[in-house]
């Protein structure tokens, strides 16, 4: 398991109808557009961890959560996931382990201290994964509510990627966000596994 995140500056979002251009400010040295490298696209898949056994921060998945983790495999294998990231919490790791095992991919875990400032984390995560995973399909299995004194990393990442309103929140939410080499973003809100009432 690997931890990969380090610091990054502020961000501004400029929206258009159905598509977004993401513009950032890197370390106060001027505007930067978040875009996939020339001639490429980057696809982000955002999901919440699957159902957990209890409300403790270190809760594992319950049986419904384990079933949902297997559904994630069936849903995402055809999408060609090339990188898997999640917080170092048990429930998040258990959500992505079946997919990682099927695809032969490493799960890159992010430590809790890196998630204390969720906006800073989200900005840095996008910057680094865009450069690291050219033409990649990047899965983030995050948290929809505050955990261990950090805010909703899933909501922050959704906003930084150009989303508006509520990001992935329900256990069956699966948001696909595609960024092209011009910085234009297409957001598709989908569901997977058993429906959540």
PyMOL commands that set and color helices and strands:
alter all, ss='L'
color gray80, all
select helices_A, chain A and resi 63-79+90-103+112-115+118-132+153-160
alter helices_A, ss='H'
color red, helices_A
select strands_A, chain A and resi 11-15+19-25+31-33+41-48+83-87+107-110+137-142+173-180+184-191
alter strands_A, ss='S'
color yellow, strands_A
deselect
rebuild
show_as cartoon
